[in-house]
Amino acid sequence: MKLFTKYNRINISATIFIFLVGSVAFYFVLDYVLIRQLDETLRSEKEEISEYIRLHNQLPDIQNTKEQWITVVKASNSIPKPTTRTIYQFNTRDSENEPIRQLIFSITASNQTYEITVNKSEGETEDLLKLIILTTVGMIAMILLFNYLINRKLITQIWKPFYNTIDNIKDYAANQQSLSLSKEPIDEINLLNESLNSMTERIHKDYFALRSFTENASHEMQTPLAVIRSKVESLYQFAEGKENMMQQLLAIEDASLKLSKLHQSLLLLTKLENRQFVLNEPVNLKTILLHKIEERRDLFSAKNIQVSVAATDFEMYFHQHLAEILISNLLNNAFRYTAPEGKISIILNPETLSVSNSAIHDSLDTNKIFQRFYRASESDTGTGLGLSIIKEICTASGFSIHYQYEKAQHHFIILFQA
């Protein structure tokens, strides 16, 4: 989730919550204020009646209106304390129940006790309350909307340098070009850019130094290895009839071949990590697969291994050499860990490449299987880099590889759409 999206969600959620709580609180506060004002009007009417009776000792003439009216009833007992209440009365004109605010009190005039009820309609108060609430809610909603739009525009402008920095970092990670971030008016972003420029410059220098060292070391190692193999071959003619010397020479040649393979594998891993392969060639994996199986036909026959293939004919943009290495390593791994008279099953389609084989050992360690120099057993004579190379090829190509162990079979599954 983007930072701006997360900020907006939290900000909008908090704003809506405050808006709702504030609106409800404002409604009840305003309703309380208006009712108190209405009660003040009723008490003023009571004071006017009481003052008239005090001066004239008789009830005043009652002038009733549609919004306010007074009822007078003779009473035998006086009410100790004036009472204020709200009742609902059916309004025949509007065909609805209308709230009425009443003030009930008793008073004595001409030696007669009267119960007086001052009634005032709350319709106008409710209408005023609704109007104020709607106006206020509308204004708050408009303020929130404008605040959101302004924040959106403002935050987008403020965070634009940050997103520019992210885009430049993406380009740097993809193309491995030198990172050069410009100065920004925001101090924090500018400090970040300067730190990233300094850091990536050191990384760039270290990367090219390591790359140069690897290439030079690789080149320099090839010559001694070639000399060793050449000298061993020359010494074979002097070792004829000398079994001891022949065994020593064979051991030297075997070690030099293993060292040569190890050197080539490490060099390939370095090139893969440095993304030195361009994956833009149309490659037919089925053709490569069948060709590599045919190359190993004698090896499979020697161990009496049955190979079944279900392959779809299709092309994909890949790298011819990497495709050959990928399939060769998968087949070599399957052959090495398949018991005599076992089976190897291969399924290839535009979505997956699956290689399954009868297991010699139990399940491989899923936490270490793709690590360099990992071997299933100490007796394994491989370099321990085959599966690491497969993993690096998949990573560089955007594939994903998975290992499963089911029913005494190893399953290596490559998904072309990771």
C-alpha positions, 0 to 999 in steps of 0.5 A: 500500500502506498504511503499516500493511500494509507495516509488518506485512509487513516485521515478520512476514517478519523475525519468521518468519525470526528464528523459523525460524533461532532454532528451528534454532539452538536445536535443534542447541544443545540436542541438543549439550548433551543429547549431552554430558550423555549422554556424561558419564553414559557416562564416569561408568560407565567411571570406576566400572568402572575404580575397581572393577578398581583395587580388586579387580583383577577385572571387576565384576558387570554389571547391564544395564537396558533403557536402559543395558547393557555388553558385555565382550569379551576383546581382544588389543590395548588401545584407545589412546583411549576412543571415543564414537559414535552407532549405530542399532540395530533395536528389535524392540519398537518396530519402528524404528531406535533411536539408541544412544550408545556409549563404547568403551574397553579395560581390564586385569583379572587380566592380561587385556585387555578391550574394554568398550562402554557403551551407552545408548539416546538414545530418552529424550534424543530424546523430551526434545529433541522435548518441549523443542523443541515446548514452546519453539516453541509458546511462541515462536509464541504470543508472536509471535501475541500480539505481532502482535495487540498491535502491530496494536491498538496501532499502529491506535490510534497511527496513528488520528490520522494517518488522521483527518488524511488523511480531513480532507485528502480532504474538504478536497480534495473540498469545498474547505472550510476545513481545521481539524485538532484537537490530538492527544496525539502531538507529531509528528501535532499538529505536522503538523496545525498546519502543515497548518492554517496552510498550508491557511488561506493557500491558502484565502485565496489561492484566494478572492482569485484567484477574486474577482479572476477574477470581477471581471476577467471582469465588467469585461472584458465591458463594454469588449468590448461597447462596442468592438463597439457602436462598431464597428457604429455606425461601419459606417454612416459607412464606406460607400464608404470601403474603407480604413476598412471594412477597419480596422473589420472588423479591429477587430471580428475582434480584439474577437470573438477577444478575447471568445472568448479571455475566455470560454474562460479564464473557463470554464477557471477555473471548471473548475479551481475545480470550480464545475460540479455534475455531477448532470444526466441528459444524452443525449450522442447527442442533443447530438452529432446536434444539434451535427453538424446545426448544422455541416452547412453547414460540413462541406458547404463543405469536402466533408467526410463525417461518419459517426456510430455512436452509442448512445442512453443517458443519463449524469449529467453537466452539460448545458452542459459536454457541449455544450462538450465535443462542440462543441470536439471537432467544431470541432477535427476540422473545423479539422484535416480536409483538404477532401474528408476524413472525420470518424468519430464513435463514441459508446457508454456506455464511449467517445466517439471522434472521428477525422478525416483529418489535414492535418498529421502527428502532433500533439505528444503532450507539448503537445497539451493545453497552453494556447495550443498550435497545430499550426502558426503559421497556425492562427487558433484560440485554442489553448484548445479541447483544454485545455478538453476536457482540463479537462472530462474531469479534472473529470468523472473521464474520461480522454482519449487522442490517437493518430495512425494511418494519417494520421488523428487519433484523440481517444478519451474513456473515461468510466470513467477 
